[in-house]
Amino acid sequence: IALPKFSKCDWTSSVEKLILYKKILYFLILLTIVTVLYSLSAKLILPILFPKYMNIVLLTIIAAPIIILNPIQALFMQILVSARRTKSILLSQTTGLLMQILLVYVFIMLFSDQLMGATVAFITRIVLTITVQILLFNTFRK
């Protein structure tokens, strides 16, 4: 949806970047509210809907930041695509995949619950990928 607008922007301008960061901040606040509401309601609703899966309630609350992180990651990927930054896209995707493999292995070994380890690894990979994408985005030059 945002790709046509992004392709018209000059991402080398600090003004354009500042406007984008402001919009991301507003979006982040909205998603944080949704995530907090989900986390608070999950303890009440999930046991009613899924009484056999009580152990999953904590896992869904821990996985709730994905509600915030996935759209932000997708947004920065759209910016890289719209700016035709092929090397940046390749670097972002390659590091993301390599980090996912490494993090899943490490966190599954650290946690006694493998599903919890995989969930924490997934969230950590998204945070690191967003960090890489922001660094790549901030290196745009004329």
C-alpha positions as CSV (number, residue, x, y, z in Angstrom):
1,I,0.0,0.0,0.0
2,A,2.8,2.4,0.9
3,L,5.1,1.5,-1.9
4,P,3.8,4.0,-4.5
5,K,4.2,6.9,-1.9
6,F,7.6,5.7,-0.8
7,S,8.9,5.5,-4.4
8,K,8.1,9.2,-4.8
9,C,10.1,10.2,-1.7
10,D,13.7,11.5,-1.7
11,W,15.1,9.4,1.2
12,T,18.3,11.3,1.1
13,S,16.6,14.3,2.6
14,S,16.8,14.5,6.4
15,V,13.4,16.3,6.4
16,E,11.7,13.3,4.7
17,K,13.4,10.9,7.2
18,L,12.2,13.0,10.1
19,I,8.7,13.0,8.8
20,L,8.9,9.2,8.4
21,Y,10.2,8.7,11.9
22,K,7.4,10.9,13.3
23,K,4.8,8.8,11.6
24,I,6.5,5.6,12.7
25,L,6.4,6.9,16.3
26,Y,2.7,7.5,16.1
27,F,2.2,4.1,14.5
28,L,4.4,2.6,17.3
29,I,2.2,4.2,20.0
30,L,-0.9,2.8,18.4
31,L,0.6,-0.7,18.1
32,T,1.8,-0.6,21.7
33,I,-1.7,0.2,22.9
34,V,-3.0,-2.8,20.9
35,T,-0.3,-5.0,22.2
36,V,-0.9,-4.0,25.9
37,L,-4.6,-4.6,25.5
38,Y,-4.0,-8.0,23.9
39,S,-1.5,-8.9,26.7
40,L,-4.0,-7.9,29.4
41,S,-7.0,-9.7,27.8
42,A,-5.1,-12.9,26.8
43,K,-5.0,-14.0,30.5
44,L,-8.8,-13.8,30.6
45,I,-9.9,-14.8,27.2
46,L,-7.5,-17.6,26.2
47,P,-8.3,-19.9,29.1
48,I,-12.0,-19.7,28.2
49,L,-11.4,-20.3,24.4
50,F,-8.6,-22.9,24.8
51,P,-8.9,-24.6,28.3
52,K,-6.7,-27.5,27.2
53,Y,-3.8,-25.2,26.3
54,M,-3.2,-23.2,29.5
55,N,0.6,-23.3,29.0
56,I,0.3,-21.3,25.8
57,V,-1.0,-18.1,27.6
58,L,2.4,-17.1,28.8
59,L,3.9,-17.8,25.4
60,T,1.4,-15.6,23.6
61,I,2.0,-12.8,26.0
62,I,5.8,-13.1,25.4
63,A,5.2,-13.2,21.6
64,A,2.9,-10.1,21.7
65,P,5.7,-7.7,20.7
66,I,5.6,-9.3,17.3
67,I,2.4,-7.3,16.8
68,I,4.6,-4.1,17.1
69,L,7.7,-5.4,15.4
70,N,6.5,-7.1,12.2
71,P,4.8,-4.0,10.7
72,I,7.9,-1.9,11.5
73,Q,10.2,-4.4,9.8
74,A,7.9,-4.6,6.8
75,L,7.8,-0.8,6.5
76,F,11.5,-0.5,6.4
77,M,11.7,-3.3,3.8
78,Q,9.2,-1.4,1.7
79,I,11.4,1.7,1.9
80,L,14.4,-0.3,0.8
81,V,12.4,-1.8,-2.1
82,S,11.0,1.6,-3.2
83,A,14.4,3.1,-3.2
84,R,15.7,0.2,-5.3
85,R,18.5,-0.5,-2.8
86,T,19.2,-4.1,-4.0
87,K,22.4,-4.5,-2.0
88,S,20.7,-3.2,1.2
89,I,17.7,-5.6,0.6
90,L,20.1,-8.5,0.1
91,L,22.1,-7.6,3.2
92,S,19.0,-7.2,5.3
93,Q,17.5,-10.5,4.2
94,T,20.7,-12.5,4.4
95,T,21.7,-11.2,7.9
96,G,18.1,-11.9,9.0
97,L,18.2,-15.5,7.9
98,L,21.6,-16.1,9.3
99,M,20.6,-14.5,12.6
100,Q,17.4,-16.6,12.7
101,I,19.4,-19.9,12.4
102,L,21.9,-18.8,15.0
103,L,19.4,-17.4,17.5
104,V,17.1,-20.4,17.3
105,Y,19.9,-22.7,18.0
106,V,21.2,-20.6,20.9
107,F,17.9,-19.8,22.5
108,I,16.5,-23.4,22.2
109,M,19.6,-24.5,24.1
110,L,19.2,-21.8,26.8
111,F,15.5,-22.3,27.4
112,S,14.1,-25.6,28.8
113,D,11.0,-25.0,26.8
114,Q,11.9,-25.2,23.1
115,L,8.9,-23.3,22.0
116,M,9.7,-20.4,24.3
117,G,13.3,-20.4,23.0
118,A,12.1,-20.3,19.4
119,T,9.7,-17.5,20.2
120,V,12.4,-15.4,21.9
121,A,14.8,-16.1,19.0
122,F,12.1,-14.9,16.5
123,I,11.5,-11.7,18.4
124,T,15.2,-11.1,18.8
125,R,15.8,-11.6,15.1
126,I,13.1,-9.1,14.2
127,V,14.7,-6.5,16.5
128,L,18.1,-7.1,15.0
129,T,16.8,-7.0,11.5
130,I,15.0,-3.7,12.1
131,T,18.2,-2.3,13.5
132,V,20.1,-3.4,10.4
133,Q,17.3,-1.9,8.2
134,I,17.4,1.4,10.1
135,L,21.2,1.6,9.7
136,L,20.9,0.9,6.0
137,F,18.1,3.5,5.7
138,N,20.2,6.1,7.4
139,T,23.1,5.6,5.0
140,F,21.1,6.8,2.0
141,R,23.0,9.4,0.2
142,K,22.5,11.5,-3.0
